[in-house]
Amino acid sequence: MVRAQANIEIERPPDVVYAFIAEDFARNYPRWSPEVKDLRMLSEGPMRVGSVARQVRVDQGRRTESTFKITRMEPAQRLSFQGTSFPFLVDYRFAAASEHTRLSFLFELRRIDLMMRPFEKLIRVAVQEGAERTVRNLKRLIEAECMPPRPRPSGTRPGPDTPDVA
């Protein structure tokens, strides 16, 4: 098994980061992961646990096609999917850090083909670099495209009882 993990702080709240990744997945995934050349949602309707998608990727010149299923969707907390045609796991975790989000990304390649085992060390390095690139790309896109939260006037509390300050 090959496992890679990367973490980053994104200067947006968890609900905004989660929406960009999970709710707009079909549109945004190829943008933060440019190795994805084609992505098709095979399930009808909005993405949910059980939804299935197919992707075509080109990683370091090697074209692969895989199908995966959404296995966990916890708004502003977690999104996970696993390969159904090839054994892999992807897990995004969102943790609040003040007005920011601590994003943790995990990728597990659960099996390496026998003929690829001599290259396992190189695969591990490439997968770790890919995980780090993924979180950097997400940070760049989200901070550029998603508006930051508006600052509250000094001395006010958030919520419906906050008076409108003119």
C-alpha positions as CSV (number, residue, x, y, z in Angstrom):
1,M,0.0,0.0,0.0
2,V,1.1,3.5,-0.8
3,R,-0.2,6.3,1.4
4,A,0.3,10.1,1.1
5,Q,-1.1,12.9,3.3
6,A,-0.9,16.6,3.0
7,N,-2.3,19.4,5.1
8,I,-2.8,23.1,4.5
9,E,-4.6,26.1,6.0
10,I,-7.1,27.8,3.7
11,E,-8.2,31.4,4.6
12,R,-11.9,30.6,4.2
13,P,-14.4,28.9,6.6
14,P,-15.0,25.2,6.4
15,D,-18.4,25.5,4.8
16,V,-16.9,27.5,1.9
17,V,-14.0,25.1,1.4
18,Y,-16.4,22.1,1.6
19,A,-18.8,23.7,-0.9
20,F,-16.0,24.3,-3.4
21,I,-14.7,20.7,-3.1
22,A,-17.8,18.6,-2.5
23,E,-20.8,20.5,-3.8
24,D,-19.1,21.8,-7.0
25,F,-16.9,18.6,-7.3
26,A,-17.8,17.8,-11.0
27,R,-16.8,21.3,-12.1
28,N,-13.8,21.9,-9.8
29,Y,-12.1,18.6,-9.4
30,P,-10.3,18.8,-12.9
31,R,-9.3,22.3,-12.0
32,W,-7.4,21.4,-8.8
33,S,-6.2,18.1,-10.2
34,P,-5.1,18.9,-13.8
35,E,-4.1,15.3,-14.3
36,V,-7.9,14.6,-14.7
37,K,-8.6,14.9,-18.4
38,D,-12.2,13.7,-18.3
39,L,-14.6,13.4,-15.4
40,R,-18.2,12.0,-15.7
41,M,-20.7,11.7,-13.0
42,L,-22.4,8.4,-13.7
43,S,-25.1,8.9,-11.1
44,E,-28.1,11.2,-11.6
45,G,-28.8,14.2,-9.4
46,P,-26.6,16.0,-6.9
47,M,-23.5,14.2,-5.5
48,R,-24.3,12.1,-2.5
49,V,-23.1,9.0,-0.7
50,G,-23.3,6.2,-3.3
51,S,-22.8,8.5,-6.3
52,V,-20.5,7.0,-8.9
53,A,-18.1,8.8,-11.2
54,R,-15.5,7.9,-13.9
55,Q,-12.3,9.7,-14.5
56,V,-9.5,9.5,-17.1
57,R,-6.2,10.7,-15.8
58,V,-2.7,11.2,-17.3
59,D,-0.1,10.9,-14.5
60,Q,3.5,11.3,-15.6
61,G,2.6,10.3,-19.1
62,R,0.6,7.2,-18.1
63,R,-3.2,7.2,-18.9
64,T,-5.5,5.5,-16.5
65,E,-9.2,5.2,-16.3
66,S,-11.0,4.5,-13.0
67,T,-14.4,4.5,-11.5
68,F,-15.1,5.6,-7.9
69,K,-17.9,5.9,-5.4
70,I,-18.6,8.6,-2.8
71,T,-18.5,6.8,0.6
72,R,-18.8,9.7,3.0
73,M,-20.2,13.2,2.8
74,E,-20.4,15.2,6.1
75,P,-21.0,18.8,5.3
76,A,-18.1,21.1,6.3
77,Q,-16.3,18.1,7.9
78,R,-15.5,15.2,5.5
79,L,-15.7,13.9,1.9
80,S,-14.4,10.4,1.0
81,F,-14.5,8.2,-2.0
82,Q,-13.0,4.9,-3.0
83,G,-12.1,3.2,-6.2
84,T,-14.5,0.6,-7.5
85,S,-12.5,-0.4,-10.6
86,F,-9.1,0.1,-8.9
87,P,-8.3,-0.1,-5.1
88,F,-7.7,3.5,-3.9
89,L,-9.1,5.8,-1.2
90,V,-9.3,9.6,-1.2
91,D,-10.3,11.4,2.0
92,Y,-10.7,15.2,2.5
93,R,-11.1,16.4,6.1
94,F,-12.1,20.0,7.0
95,A,-11.4,21.4,10.5
96,A,-12.3,24.9,11.7
97,A,-9.4,27.1,12.7
98,S,-10.8,30.5,13.6
99,E,-12.1,31.9,10.3
100,H,-9.9,29.5,8.4
101,T,-10.0,25.8,7.5
102,R,-7.4,23.2,8.1
103,L,-7.7,20.9,5.1
104,S,-6.2,17.4,5.4
105,F,-6.0,15.3,2.2
106,L,-5.2,11.6,2.3
107,F,-4.7,9.3,-0.7
108,E,-4.1,5.6,-0.4
109,L,-3.2,3.3,-3.3
110,R,-4.2,0.0,-1.7
111,R,-2.5,-2.3,-4.1
112,I,0.5,-2.0,-6.5
113,D,0.5,-4.3,-9.5
114,L,3.3,-6.9,-9.4
115,M,5.1,-5.4,-12.5
116,M,5.1,-2.0,-10.8
117,R,6.6,-3.2,-7.5
118,P,10.2,-2.5,-8.5
119,F,9.1,1.2,-8.8
120,E,7.4,1.4,-5.5
121,K,9.7,3.9,-4.0
122,L,9.3,6.2,-7.1
123,I,5.5,5.7,-6.9
124,R,5.6,6.8,-3.2
125,V,7.5,10.0,-4.0
126,A,5.2,10.8,-6.9
127,V,2.0,10.2,-4.9
128,Q,3.3,12.4,-2.0
129,E,4.2,15.2,-4.4
130,G,0.7,14.8,-5.9
131,A,-1.0,15.1,-2.5
132,E,1.0,18.3,-1.7
133,R,0.2,19.8,-5.1
134,T,-3.5,19.0,-4.6
135,V,-3.7,21.0,-1.4
136,R,-1.7,23.9,-2.8
137,N,-3.9,24.0,-5.9
138,L,-7.1,23.9,-3.7
139,K,-5.8,26.8,-1.5
140,R,-4.9,28.9,-4.5
141,L,-8.3,28.4,-6.3
142,I,-10.5,28.8,-3.2
143,E,-8.7,31.9,-1.9
144,A,-8.8,33.5,-5.4
145,E,-12.4,32.6,-6.2
146,C,-14.4,32.4,-2.9
147,M,-15.1,35.7,-1.1
148,P,-13.6,35.9,2.4
149,P,-16.0,36.4,5.3
150,R,-17.0,40.0,5.9
151,P,-15.5,41.4,9.1
152,R,-18.0,42.3,11.8
153,P,-18.1,45.7,13.3
154,S,-16.1,46.0,16.5
155,G,-18.0,44.9,19.6
156,T,-20.7,42.9,17.8
157,R,-21.5,39.2,18.1
158,P,-22.4,37.1,15.1
159,G,-26.0,35.9,14.8
160,P,-29.5,37.1,14.3
161,D,-29.4,39.4,17.3
162,T,-26.5,41.4,15.9
163,P,-27.9,44.9,15.2
164,D,-27.5,46.5,11.8
165,V,-24.7,49.1,12.2
166,A,-25.0,52.0,9.7
